[in-house]
Amino acid sequence: MTENTDLVDTLVQPRVVDAVPAGALGGGPATLRADSVSAWFGDHKVLDRVSLTMPAREVTALIGPSGCGKSTFLRILNRMHELIGSAALSGRVLLDEQDIYDRGRRITHARRQIGMVFQKPNPFPAMSIYDNVVAGLKLNAIKVGRDGKDDLVEECLTKAGLWNEVKDRLRQPGGALSGGQQQRLCIARSLAVRPRVLLMDEPCSALDPTSTRRIEETIAELKSEVTIVIVTHNMQQAARVSDTCAFFLAAQGTPGVIVEHGDTDAMFNSPRDERTSDYVNGRFG
């Protein structure tokens, strides 16, 4: 599986639109809910009956030590887990109470509504900045007029906090940008197809502090338009950017579970479980 999987295998029936107005494809930010989700790789169980509500127009942070199932859970949320041959899962994932795993539901539809930004920036290096932003339209067979594309590129790059830095070089390769700029370009690319939820798997882990700050500012500005779920190992970042938080833990070879979840301020300042307190205060992990 490659890190560009979010843009692969996403063809749907062609549609022609003059532009892509906000909410036209998705319907606005959605609540995402996991209901008793368990996951396996072969015989190895990695998640055990995880239930979590990720409210619309909020940022939900998934925290916990490495190996506790956070990234696996994130990939389950937009049906990427099933791309691994040995993978299996049980439970439900509900997008505004509609199960994305229902037999009659297209996998492409789920991935268009629930976008993904990966840990490592993954723009198409040979494509221009402009073409990177609109790549998702082509792969989703959404035909947009030239003026509509121009407006969409400016809008998405602005929302990703990148427009002022690249507006005079839109035809230059996306791979020539800095790491932080590439990550914001990937955010812009995800936004172009109007997802209702945006999943972010450690989006700042490879970035410098200045780029990290800009990504965090972008997250704060976007949450009114798209529900955001972010995996982070940076406790200060989780405290800064999220409204709600879920602490995952897998103890000594047991599958990952959620120890505690709730309001971020409460999780960091008055957690109910001693293990949560130990983790957010840096006593393990």
Sequence and secondary structure as in RCSB ss.txt:
>XXXX:A:sequence
MTENTDLVDTLVQPRVVDAVPAGALGGGPATLRADSVSAWFGDHKVLDRVSLTMPAREVTALIGPSGCGKSTFLR
ILNRMHELIGSAALSGRVLLDEQDIYDRGRRITHARRQIGMVFQKPNPFPAMSIYDNVVAGLKLNAIKVGRDGKD
DLVEECLTKAGLWNEVKDRLRQPGGALSGGQQQRLCIARSLAVRPRVLLMDEPCSALDPTSTRRIEETIAELKSE
VTIVIVTHNMQQAARVSDTCAFFLAAQGTPGVIVEHGDTDAMFNSPRDERTSDYVNGRFG
>XXXX:A:secstr
  TTGGGSS     EEES   TTTTT S   EEEEEEEEEETTEEEEEEEEEEE TTSEEEEE  TTSSHHHHHH
HTTT GGGSTTEEEEEEEEETTEETT TTS HHHHHHHEEEE SS    TTSBHHHHHHHHHHHTTEEE HHHHH
HHHHHHHHHTT HHHHTT TTSBGGGS HHHHHHHHHHHHHTT  SEEEEESTTTTS HHHHHHHHHHHHHHTTT
SEEEEE S HHHHHHH SEEEEEE  TT  BEEEEEEEHHHHHHS SSHHHHHHHTTS  
